[in-house]
Amino acid sequence: MSRKSRLVIVGGGIAGLALATRLGDTLGRKGRAQITLVDESFSHVWKPMLHCFAAGTAANEADRIPFASHAAGHHFEFCYGAISGLDRKAQRLTLAPLLEDGEKVLDERTLDYDALVFAIGSRANDFGTPGVAEHCQFIDNLVEANAFNDKFRRAVLQAYSIGRPLEIAIVGGGATGVQLAAELHKALDLAALYSFVPGKPELNICLLEAGPRILPAFPENVSHAAARQLRAIGIDVRTGAMVSAADEKGFVLKDGSRVDATFRVWAAGVCAPEVTAKLGGLACGRSGQLLVGPTLQTTEDSRIFAVGDCANVSDSPLAPTAQVARQQAHHLASHMGAWLLGDPMPPFEYHDKGAIVSLGDYNGWGVFADGKTFGGGRLHGLSARLGHSALYRQHQFELHGIARGTAACLSDWFGGYVQPSVRLD
């Protein structure tokens, strides 16, 4: 009996989990391949919702998908661990030992593969700006989003108790920074509905963007409308504000001025995780992303693929978006079975379906592929906000199927009647 092909997927984000689920339901279920998903977390969350988890306006406990139970239901295996090495000649991936409180829980482990897919996502890029790593918070993953929320909730309680204002500065006027600013304002609006003490504490949010406008990936009319909306709810939007340094009290701008803030969030730029530089000599771009060809195979090794934010298609670079990651995962899922049998992998073709940005309950806009926009009207962008929610529901249905996807949606909706609208504990 011939040995099963061994397919290892590293990273359980949008692309990685979608790929593992689809291949598990096809190749894994039929016994044609042994599929293993590797991640250094135990659960998956939809990354475009991290700003909601950070603000506390979404309950991530209800939105997590545990890898182990999901793997059991979709014919693949889950392995917890962080990458520590790659031997391309031996086709072997090494996982670092697991330490907790200085005690070794798991020894170093290895996984052999016939095909290896990296889907390890991205992180904010501090561009080597002095003080950012030491004095700023990031929301690149669930751990960081929860850490921010813990600190934010404590500050809200202090603000209500002793009248201390909340001072928040966010660097980065892309979708993450803009949506986080709106979501934090929404969180305080919701918290004011509960009886801490009379009066709503002062909230000062400053959004700093180095470029000439926020939301540079969107048309100018959307950028200008979003800036007007943010300013209308009291957020200080500053463009052309390049940060030269950060310290324990705030940011220093290139022009020498300062923006002081208790909360300093860095949401600018995109780069790949540092581990890409340690992957057996695989070629990387300027931002650390793995260089891949049109077929999503790395330029140095045809048995290794990269998808999503950690991949840089050499001939035609694509934006690091959930839409790109999802389509690339679907492409590999459709053709991996034939490729394992010796057929060539066809080139990936990206189909731009537009983009959506939602500013909490305040407004929202969508952009079609042809540049036409919608939202931001009398209903305060309801269509765009519903569209943003629909993307998440689509993600749930793809992972769970119709029956369980429907159950997950109903659970979220019913939970909204029982749980407070903003996390308070």
Secondary structure, 3 states (H helix, E strand, C coil): CCCCEEEEEECCCHHHHHHHHHHHHHHHCCCCEEEEEEECCCEECCHHHHHHHHHCCCCHHHHCEEHHHHHHHCCCEEEECCEEEEECCCCEEEECCEEECCEEEECCEEEECCEEEECCCCECCCCCCCCHHHHCECCCCHHHHHHHHHHHHHHHHHHHHHCCCEEEEEECCCHHHHHHHHHHHHHHHHHCCCCCCCCCCCEEEEEEECCCCCCCCCCHHHHHHHHHHHHHCCCEEEECCCEEEEECCEEEECCCCEEECCEEEECCCCECCHHHHHCCCCCECCCCCEEECCCCEECCEEEEEECHHHEEECCCCCCCCHHHHHHHHHHHHHHHHHHHCCCCCCCCCCCCCCEEEEECCCEEEEECCCCCEEECCCCCCHHHHHHHHHHHHHHHHHHHHHHHHHHHHHHHHHHHHHCCCCCCC
